[in-house]
Structures are given as structure tokens and as C-alpha cells.
Amino acid sequence: MVALRHRMMRHRTPRQVNQWFKWLSPGLFVKRWLLVSAGGVLLLGLGVLIWTKQTPVFYVTQVMGSFVSAIAVWLPHSVSGPALVAAGLALVFWGQTRTFESITEVLMPDHEEDLVDRLLTHRRLNRGPRIVAIGGGTGLSTLLRGLKNYSSNVTAIVTVADDGGSSGRLRREMGVLPPGDIRNCLAALSAEERLMTALFQYRFEVGDGLTGHSFGNLFLSAMTEITGDFEAAIAASSQVLAIRGCVLPATLSDVRLWAELDDGRRIEGESNIPEAKGRIARVGCTPENPPALPKAVEAIRRADYIIIGPGSLYTSIIPNLLVPGIADAIAASIAPCIYVCNVMSQPGETDHYSVGDHIAAIDRACGRILFDTVLVQKDPPSPRALDRYAREDSHPVAVDRDIIARLGRRVVLANVIDEDPQTGLVRHHSHKLGRMLLRWYDRLQELQEDP
């Protein structure tokens, strides 16, 4: 037992020392304040001595001289000096350690990580690039989960054209903007409130009128009714979830999506478009040219990096770009802009679409080129996954390099998907996608610095 305790102490001591030295890391703004505190104590002592009409330097020197002489009688200076230095350092380390442990006990009672590690992460994320991610649905929330590990300066601009499921019901019954995609993005950017995130994502399975609704949707709708402002409701929810970044609707207008198909049919409503089972020729919204949220436009204007997608092409990506202020802001930005293309085609929406078809559809909807790079999955999914999707008439999005080049885009190939081994379901992997996108951004920054 004693030997085990000694081994544990040996492992713990180096870790404690390592944690102490982390407090000396640049950028924490701790060292300077410790020095300021020490200077304050010195000035306080001098002030008291001056106030009592003493001669500070004389008396301090006299007392210190007497103290040093007394010690030298018992121990030579070669021993007493180092001993006092060691004792002083030990007291400083002990005092500071206990101080930070007390602070950690209050701020982080679960002890999942040390306070210094939390501070280092906080400083690193705050120095991250200003990223704007544009989209909707599960694709955007998947992207945000990866981006929040690299920057706290992430702004999600989300479509409000959804009219299906819980969001559609609340939109029809309460007259609020659809909260579903907003809720998913808030949960994705949440930094640490696990219980609150689970609560926001909780979906009622029983109850007259409650079945199918999520708590987050109801909360956002109630907050909108209370504040009279959807934007204020999102801000309040962001505080509850302690999110890293910001979530904004593309517009506050009650937007209704429509699509014209190749066979001449006109389909009204975002949820009805994929069900029509026809090739989409054109999409638009009612009202036409809705005003962009000013904060969204400002976020794009200040962005260091703009990411479009991933997500459903016609019902998540393009609806944001049908807001003229959003498209204009992207076109005017000098920040690098990349489009993350879907891995698989979506039945009823992008049947047999290639990467070039996705790009051309966005160009047609916007009437201009908004991005110059497209990120595409490199390796195809497993045969099992392909077979699963083929039964649903869904296939991998082909990379037609000649068409992409003709459209003036360059391709970034990377393995950024996650495949469920049980179901064969294929989705973008949050961390792989976030890491790849930031790596591409860093490479561009290096090229700009060293042309």
C-alpha cells in the first residue's frame, strides 16, 4: 500500500509541476496581474508607513538588516540564503496553487479539466478566425460541431424556409419563424451545457398536441412570443446553452420556398419539393427578395473565412442565397469562400447530380459566382453503404473535374465522412470536416504571407 502511494505521488507530482508551468504560458494574462498584485502590496505597505510619518526606506532597511544579522549568527549565508529562497518559492507555489484550486472548485465543480487548461483553450479559441457558415438542416449543425473546436468566432447563418415537422406545425399554429434548424445549430455550438443541450433536443413522444415537438422548438417559440422578436429569442437561448459563437437567421421575413420543375409543375413549400419527384429547374421564395438580417450581413462583411454547406442543395443552401443581402455580402467579401458538396444525391432533389451540377445550380440561383473552391469526399463509401443508398435511389455525387474546371472552380479532395457500421448511414464527420477546412484555410494564409 505504501509503495502504491509512493508511485501515485511520483506520477502526480510531475503533472502538478506541469500544470504550474502552464500558468506561465503567454496569452493567459495571469503573470502580469500577479506582478500588479505584488506591486500593490508593496505600495500598500509603503503608504501605511508614510501615513504614520515613518521613514519607509530607513526602517525597512533597519528591520531587514537586523533580521539578516540574526539569521547569520545561527547559519552561514551560504546556507540561510538558499534556504529562505526555497522557503519563499514554496510558499508562493503553495499559496497560488490553493488559490487556483479554490477558484476551480467554484467555477468547475465537476473537475473534468483543470482551470489552466480551460483558460488556455479559451484563449486559443478566441484567437481563432472569424468564420461564417451558411446553410441549414443536419449538414450545418454537423459542420458547427467541428468548427467550434478551432474558433469561438463562428457565426452560423441559417435558413428559415423550413415548413415541415415540428417547425412547420409551430409556424402554422403560432405564426413564428421555423425554429428547428436554429435549435440544432444552437445545440451544436454549445460548449459545455450537456444537460441543457439534451433538454433542447428532447422530442416529446406522447401527449395530445406535444407528440413530435422538441423542447427547444417550443422554448424558442415561447421566447419569440414573450420578446416579440425571433432574434432576441435566439440570443436568450444562446446564453442558456453557453454557445461558442453566434446563430443568426438569414432573414426575419416569413419566407415560403417554391420550385418550378422541368415538367412545368410549380411546387409550393420547402417540405413538398423533394416529394414532387421531379427535376428542379428553378427555385425562388415568397416574398421575393426578402431583406437580410443586418447582423448576418455584418458577420459576412467581417468574416475571415466563409463556408457554404453541407446540406440539402435546394432546401437548405440556396434559400439563404435567395436573400439578396446575403449573396451580395458574400460576393463583396475578400475572405476565402468554400462550398462543401454533399456526399450522396438526395432523391427528389438532386437525383443523378454531379458536383458540377451542384455548383451550376447555385450559380443559376445567385446569378453570379460566390465561391472558387469546392470540398469533395475523396473515397467512395463502402459497398454495403452504397447498396443501402441504392435501394433508396441515392448514389455518390460524381466528381466531374472537366465541368468543375469549366465553371472556374478548384477541387479539394479529402476523406471527411463518417459511416455507421450497423446501418451504413453516411454523414460528414464533424471533426474530420472541421480539421480539413481549417487546414485549407491555414494553407491559404501561409501562401498569402509567403507568395
C-alpha positions as CSV (number, residue, x, y, z in Angstrom):
1,M,0.0,0.0,0.0
2,V,2.8,2.4,0.9
3,A,4.6,1.5,-2.4
4,L,1.4,2.2,-4.3
5,R,1.0,5.6,-2.6
6,H,4.6,6.5,-3.5
7,R,4.1,5.5,-7.1
8,M,0.9,7.6,-7.3
9,M,2.7,10.6,-5.7
10,R,5.5,10.3,-8.3
11,H,3.0,10.4,-11.1
12,R,1.0,13.2,-9.6
13,T,4.0,15.5,-8.8
14,P,5.3,15.9,-12.4
15,R,1.7,16.6,-13.5
16,Q,1.3,19.2,-10.8
17,V,4.6,20.8,-11.8
18,N,3.5,20.8,-15.5
19,Q,0.2,22.4,-14.5
20,W,2.1,25.1,-12.5
21,F,4.3,25.9,-15.5
22,K,1.2,26.2,-17.7
23,W,0.3,29.3,-15.8
24,L,3.4,30.9,-17.2
25,S,2.2,30.3,-20.8
26,P,1.9,33.5,-22.9
27,G,-1.5,35.0,-23.5
28,L,-3.2,33.9,-20.3
29,F,-2.9,37.4,-18.7
30,V,-2.1,35.9,-15.3
31,K,1.6,36.7,-14.8
32,R,1.1,40.5,-15.3
33,W,-1.8,40.5,-12.8
34,L,0.3,38.6,-10.2
35,L,3.0,41.2,-10.6
36,V,0.5,44.0,-10.3
37,S,-0.9,42.4,-7.1
38,A,2.6,42.1,-5.7
39,G,3.3,45.8,-6.5
40,G,0.0,46.7,-4.9
41,V,1.0,45.0,-1.6
42,L,4.4,46.8,-1.7
43,L,2.7,50.2,-2.3
44,L,0.2,49.5,0.4
45,G,2.9,48.9,3.0
46,L,4.8,52.0,1.9
47,G,1.6,54.0,2.1
48,V,0.9,52.9,5.6
49,L,4.5,53.8,6.7
50,I,4.3,57.2,5.1
51,W,0.8,57.8,6.5
52,T,2.1,57.1,10.0
53,K,5.0,59.5,9.4
54,Q,7.7,56.8,9.4
55,T,10.7,56.8,7.1
56,P,9.9,53.7,5.0
57,V,13.3,53.0,3.4
58,F,15.2,53.6,6.6
59,Y,13.0,51.5,8.9
60,V,12.6,48.7,6.3
61,T,16.3,48.6,5.8
62,Q,17.0,48.6,9.5
63,V,14.5,45.8,10.2
64,M,15.7,43.7,7.3
65,G,19.4,44.2,8.4
66,S,18.6,43.1,12.0
67,F,16.7,40.1,10.7
68,V,19.5,39.1,8.3
69,S,22.2,39.6,11.0
70,A,20.2,37.4,13.5
71,I,19.9,34.6,11.0
72,A,23.6,34.8,10.1
73,V,24.5,34.2,13.7
74,W,22.9,30.8,13.6
75,L,23.5,29.8,9.9
76,P,26.1,30.9,7.4
77,H,24.8,33.0,4.5
78,S,25.7,30.2,2.0
79,V,23.0,28.0,3.7
80,S,20.5,30.5,5.1
81,G,20.2,32.4,1.8
82,P,19.2,29.4,-0.4
83,A,17.0,28.1,2.4
84,L,15.0,31.3,2.6
85,V,14.7,31.5,-1.2
86,A,13.4,27.9,-1.3
87,A,11.0,28.5,1.5
88,G,9.7,31.7,-0.2
89,L,9.2,29.9,-3.5
90,A,7.5,27.0,-1.8
91,L,5.1,29.4,0.0
92,V,4.4,31.2,-3.3
93,F,3.6,28.0,-5.2
94,W,1.6,26.6,-2.3
95,G,-0.4,29.8,-1.9
96,Q,-1.1,30.2,-5.7
97,T,-2.0,26.5,-6.1
98,R,-4.5,26.7,-3.2
99,T,-5.9,29.9,-4.7
100,F,-6.5,28.4,-8.1
101,E,-7.9,25.2,-6.6
102,S,-10.4,27.3,-4.7
103,I,-11.4,29.1,-7.8
104,T,-11.6,25.9,-9.8
105,E,-13.8,24.4,-7.1
106,V,-16.4,27.1,-7.6
107,L,-16.2,27.5,-11.4
108,M,-15.7,23.9,-12.3
109,P,-17.1,21.6,-9.6
110,D,-17.1,18.5,-11.9
111,H,-13.3,18.7,-12.2
112,E,-13.4,17.5,-15.8
113,E,-10.4,19.6,-16.6
114,D,-8.0,22.0,-14.8
115,L,-8.7,25.7,-14.8
116,V,-5.5,26.5,-16.6
117,D,-6.4,24.1,-19.4
118,R,-9.8,25.8,-19.7
119,L,-8.2,29.2,-19.9
120,L,-5.7,28.0,-22.5
121,T,-8.5,26.6,-24.6
122,H,-10.5,29.8,-24.2
123,R,-7.6,32.0,-25.3
124,R,-6.8,29.7,-28.3
125,L,-10.4,29.7,-29.5
126,N,-10.8,33.4,-29.0
127,R,-7.8,33.9,-31.3
128,G,-9.4,31.7,-34.0
129,P,-10.5,33.1,-37.4
130,R,-13.9,34.8,-37.8
131,I,-15.8,32.0,-39.6
132,V,-19.3,32.3,-41.2
133,A,-21.0,29.1,-42.0
134,I,-24.1,29.2,-44.2
135,G,-26.8,26.5,-44.6
136,G,-29.4,24.6,-42.7
137,G,-30.6,21.1,-41.7
138,T,-28.3,18.5,-40.2
139,G,-25.4,19.4,-42.5
140,L,-24.8,22.8,-40.9
141,S,-25.1,21.5,-37.4
142,T,-22.6,18.8,-38.2
143,L,-20.2,21.3,-39.6
144,L,-20.6,23.6,-36.5
145,R,-19.7,20.7,-34.1
146,G,-16.3,20.5,-35.8
147,L,-15.6,24.2,-36.2
148,K,-16.2,25.1,-32.6
149,N,-13.0,23.2,-31.7
150,Y,-11.0,25.7,-33.7
151,S,-12.6,29.0,-33.1
152,S,-15.1,30.8,-30.8
153,N,-15.7,33.3,-33.6
154,V,-18.2,31.2,-35.6
155,T,-21.4,32.7,-36.9
156,A,-24.0,30.3,-38.4
157,I,-26.4,31.9,-40.9
158,V,-29.5,29.6,-41.1
159,T,-32.3,29.3,-43.5
160,V,-35.9,30.0,-42.2
161,A,-37.7,28.3,-45.1
162,D,-38.4,25.1,-43.3
163,D,-42.2,24.3,-43.1
164,G,-42.2,20.6,-42.2
165,G,-42.3,18.6,-39.0
166,S,-42.4,20.3,-35.6
167,S,-41.1,23.6,-37.1
168,G,-43.9,23.6,-39.7
169,R,-46.6,23.0,-37.2
170,L,-45.4,25.8,-34.9
171,R,-45.1,28.1,-37.9
172,R,-48.7,27.4,-38.9
173,E,-50.2,27.4,-35.5
174,M,-48.3,30.2,-33.8
175,G,-47.1,32.3,-36.7
176,V,-43.4,32.1,-35.6
177,L,-40.4,31.6,-37.9
178,P,-39.4,27.9,-38.0
179,P,-37.1,27.2,-35.1
180,G,-35.8,23.6,-35.9
181,D,-32.6,24.4,-37.8
182,I,-31.8,27.2,-35.4
183,R,-32.3,24.9,-32.5
184,N,-29.9,22.3,-34.0
185,C,-27.2,24.9,-34.6
186,L,-27.5,26.2,-31.0
187,A,-27.1,22.7,-29.6
188,A,-24.2,22.0,-32.0
189,L,-22.3,25.2,-30.8
190,S,-23.0,24.6,-27.1
191,A,-19.7,24.4,-25.3
192,E,-20.4,22.5,-22.1
193,E,-24.1,22.6,-21.0
194,R,-24.7,18.9,-21.7
195,L,-27.9,18.6,-19.7
196,M,-29.4,21.8,-21.3
197,T,-28.4,20.6,-24.8
198,A,-30.1,17.2,-24.2
199,L,-33.1,19.2,-23.0
200,F,-33.2,21.4,-26.0
201,Q,-33.0,18.4,-28.3
202,Y,-35.6,16.3,-26.4
203,R,-38.6,15.4,-28.5
204,F,-41.9,14.5,-27.0
205,E,-43.2,11.1,-27.9
206,V,-46.6,11.2,-26.1
207,G,-49.1,13.9,-25.2
208,D,-52.0,15.4,-27.0
209,G,-50.5,18.2,-29.3
210,L,-47.0,17.6,-28.0
211,T,-46.0,14.5,-29.9
212,G,-43.3,15.2,-32.4
213,H,-42.4,18.6,-30.9
214,S,-38.9,19.2,-29.4
215,F,-38.5,21.2,-26.2
216,G,-36.1,23.5,-28.0
217,N,-38.6,24.4,-30.7
218,L,-41.3,25.1,-28.0
219,F,-38.8,27.2,-26.0
220,L,-37.8,29.3,-29.0
221,S,-41.4,29.8,-30.0
222,A,-42.4,30.8,-26.4
223,M,-39.4,33.2,-26.2
224,T,-40.4,34.7,-29.5
225,E,-43.9,35.3,-28.2
226,I,-42.6,36.8,-24.9
227,T,-40.0,39.1,-26.5
228,G,-41.9,39.7,-29.7
229,D,-38.6,39.2,-31.6
230,F,-37.2,35.9,-33.0
231,E,-33.7,37.4,-33.0
232,A,-34.0,38.2,-29.2
233,A,-35.3,34.7,-28.6
234,I,-32.2,33.2,-30.3
235,A,-29.9,35.4,-28.2
236,A,-31.6,34.3,-25.0
237,S,-31.3,30.6,-25.9
238,S,-27.6,31.2,-26.8
239,Q,-27.0,32.3,-23.3
240,V,-28.8,29.4,-21.8
241,L,-26.7,26.9,-23.8
242,A,-23.5,28.9,-23.4
243,I,-22.7,28.5,-27.1
244,R,-19.4,29.2,-28.7
245,G,-20.2,31.7,-31.5
246,C,-23.4,33.1,-32.8
247,V,-26.5,31.8,-34.6
248,L,-28.5,34.1,-36.9
249,P,-31.4,33.7,-39.3
250,A,-30.7,34.8,-42.8
251,T,-33.9,36.9,-42.7
252,L,-36.7,37.7,-40.3
253,S,-39.3,37.6,-43.2
254,D,-41.8,34.8,-43.3
255,V,-40.2,33.1,-46.3
256,R,-42.0,30.5,-48.4
257,L,-40.0,28.4,-50.8
258,W,-41.2,27.4,-54.3
259,A,-39.7,25.4,-57.1
260,E,-40.5,25.0,-60.8
261,L,-39.9,21.5,-62.3
262,D,-38.8,20.6,-65.8
263,D,-42.3,19.2,-66.5
264,G,-43.8,22.6,-65.8
265,R,-45.2,22.0,-62.3
266,R,-44.8,24.6,-59.6
267,I,-44.4,23.2,-56.1
268,E,-45.1,25.4,-53.1
269,G,-43.4,24.7,-49.7
270,E,-40.0,23.5,-48.7
271,S,-41.2,20.1,-47.4
272,N,-43.2,19.5,-50.6
273,I,-40.3,20.0,-53.1
274,P,-38.5,16.7,-52.5
275,E,-41.8,14.8,-52.5
276,A,-42.7,16.1,-56.0
277,K,-40.2,13.6,-57.6
278,G,-39.2,15.8,-60.5
279,R,-36.1,17.6,-61.7
280,I,-35.9,21.1,-60.4
281,A,-35.4,23.8,-63.0
282,R,-35.7,26.9,-60.8
283,V,-36.3,27.9,-57.2
284,G,-37.5,31.1,-55.6
285,C,-39.2,32.4,-52.5
286,T,-42.2,34.4,-51.5
287,P,-41.9,37.3,-50.7
288,E,-39.3,37.9,-53.4
289,N,-36.0,39.5,-52.4
290,P,-36.6,39.3,-48.6
291,P,-34.4,41.7,-46.5
292,A,-31.3,40.2,-44.9
293,L,-30.8,40.4,-41.2
294,P,-28.3,43.3,-40.7
295,K,-26.2,41.3,-38.2
296,A,-25.9,38.5,-40.7
297,V,-24.6,40.9,-43.4
298,E,-22.2,42.4,-40.9
299,A,-20.9,39.0,-39.9
300,I,-20.2,38.2,-43.6
301,R,-18.5,41.6,-44.1
302,R,-16.1,41.0,-41.2
303,A,-15.5,37.3,-41.9
304,D,-12.0,35.9,-42.4
305,Y,-13.5,32.7,-43.9
306,I,-16.9,31.8,-45.4
307,I,-18.2,28.2,-45.7
308,I,-21.3,27.3,-47.7
309,G,-22.8,23.9,-46.9
310,P,-23.0,21.0,-46.5
311,G,-26.8,20.5,-46.7
312,S,-29.7,19.9,-49.0
313,L,-29.0,21.9,-52.1
314,Y,-32.4,23.4,-52.9
315,T,-33.9,23.4,-49.4
316,S,-31.0,24.3,-47.1
317,I,-28.2,26.0,-49.1
318,I,-29.9,28.0,-51.9
319,P,-32.7,29.5,-49.7
320,N,-30.1,31.5,-47.8
321,L,-28.6,32.8,-51.1
322,L,-32.1,33.9,-52.3
323,V,-31.8,36.6,-49.7
324,P,-30.1,39.3,-51.9
325,G,-28.3,40.9,-48.9
326,I,-26.6,37.6,-48.1
327,A,-25.5,36.9,-51.6
328,D,-24.3,40.5,-52.1
329,A,-22.3,40.4,-48.9
330,I,-20.6,37.1,-49.9
331,A,-19.8,38.4,-53.4
332,A,-18.3,41.6,-51.9
333,S,-16.2,39.8,-49.4
334,I,-12.4,39.2,-49.9
335,A,-12.4,36.3,-47.5
336,P,-11.8,32.8,-48.9
337,C,-15.1,31.1,-49.6
338,I,-15.5,27.3,-50.0
339,Y,-18.5,25.1,-50.8
340,V,-18.8,21.7,-49.1
341,C,-20.6,19.4,-51.5
342,N,-22.9,16.6,-50.4
343,V,-21.6,13.1,-50.5
344,M,-24.7,11.4,-51.7
345,S,-27.5,12.6,-54.0
346,Q,-30.9,13.3,-52.5
347,P,-33.9,11.6,-54.0
348,G,-36.5,14.1,-55.4
349,E,-34.0,17.0,-55.1
350,T,-30.6,16.2,-56.7
351,D,-31.2,12.8,-58.5
352,H,-28.1,11.9,-60.5
353,Y,-26.4,15.3,-59.8
354,S,-22.7,15.6,-60.1
355,V,-20.5,18.1,-58.2
356,G,-20.7,20.3,-61.3
357,D,-24.5,20.2,-61.2
358,H,-24.5,21.3,-57.6
359,I,-22.2,24.3,-58.5
360,A,-24.2,25.2,-61.6
361,A,-27.5,25.2,-59.6
362,I,-26.0,27.6,-57.0
363,D,-24.7,29.9,-59.8
364,R,-28.1,30.0,-61.5
365,A,-29.9,30.8,-58.3
366,C,-27.5,33.6,-57.4
367,G,-26.8,34.9,-60.9
368,R,-23.0,35.1,-60.0
369,I,-20.1,33.2,-58.7
370,L,-19.8,33.3,-54.9
371,F,-17.0,30.7,-54.2
372,D,-14.0,29.5,-56.0
373,T,-13.3,26.2,-54.3
374,V,-15.4,23.1,-53.6
375,L,-14.6,20.4,-51.0
376,V,-15.5,16.9,-52.1
377,Q,-15.3,13.5,-50.5
378,K,-12.3,11.6,-51.8
379,D,-13.0,7.9,-51.4
380,P,-16.5,6.4,-52.0
381,P,-18.5,4.8,-49.1
382,S,-18.3,1.1,-48.5
383,P,-20.2,-1.3,-50.9
384,R,-22.6,-2.0,-48.0
385,A,-23.4,1.7,-47.7
386,L,-23.7,2.0,-51.5
387,D,-26.2,-0.9,-51.6
388,R,-28.2,0.6,-48.8
389,Y,-28.5,4.0,-50.6
390,A,-29.1,2.4,-54.0
391,R,-32.3,0.9,-52.6
392,E,-33.4,4.4,-51.9
393,D,-32.3,5.6,-55.4
394,S,-29.5,7.6,-53.9
395,H,-25.9,7.5,-55.3
396,P,-22.5,9.1,-54.7
397,V,-22.1,12.6,-56.1
398,A,-19.7,12.1,-59.1
399,V,-16.7,14.4,-59.4
400,D,-16.7,15.7,-63.0
401,R,-13.4,17.6,-63.0
402,D,-13.8,18.9,-66.5
403,I,-17.2,20.6,-65.7
404,I,-15.9,21.9,-62.4
405,A,-12.9,23.5,-64.2
406,R,-15.1,24.9,-66.9
407,L,-17.2,26.5,-64.1
408,G,-14.0,28.2,-62.8
409,R,-13.6,26.2,-59.5
410,R,-10.9,24.2,-58.0
411,V,-11.4,20.9,-56.1
412,V,-10.2,19.9,-52.7
413,L,-10.4,16.2,-52.2
414,A,-10.5,14.8,-48.6
415,N,-11.9,11.9,-46.6
416,V,-14.4,13.7,-44.4
417,I,-17.2,11.2,-43.9
418,D,-18.4,9.0,-41.1
419,E,-20.1,5.7,-41.9
420,D,-22.3,3.9,-39.4
421,P,-21.1,0.2,-39.4
422,Q,-24.5,-1.0,-38.4
423,T,-26.8,0.9,-40.7
424,G,-24.5,2.0,-43.4
425,L,-25.7,5.6,-43.0
426,V,-23.2,8.1,-44.4
427,R,-22.7,11.6,-43.0
428,H,-20.0,14.2,-42.8
429,H,-17.7,13.6,-39.8
430,S,-17.7,16.8,-37.7
431,H,-14.1,16.7,-36.6
432,K,-12.7,15.5,-39.9
433,L,-14.6,18.1,-41.7
434,G,-13.7,20.9,-39.3
435,R,-10.0,19.9,-39.3
436,M,-9.8,19.7,-43.1
437,L,-11.5,23.1,-43.6
438,L,-9.2,24.8,-41.1
439,R,-6.2,23.1,-42.6
440,W,-7.1,24.5,-46.1
441,Y,-7.6,28.0,-44.6
442,D,-4.2,27.9,-42.8
443,R,-2.6,26.8,-46.1
444,L,-4.2,29.8,-47.9
445,Q,-2.9,32.1,-45.1
446,E,0.6,30.7,-45.5
447,L,0.5,31.3,-49.2
448,Q,-0.6,34.9,-48.7
449,E,2.2,35.5,-46.3
450,D,4.9,33.9,-48.5
451,P,3.8,34.4,-52.1
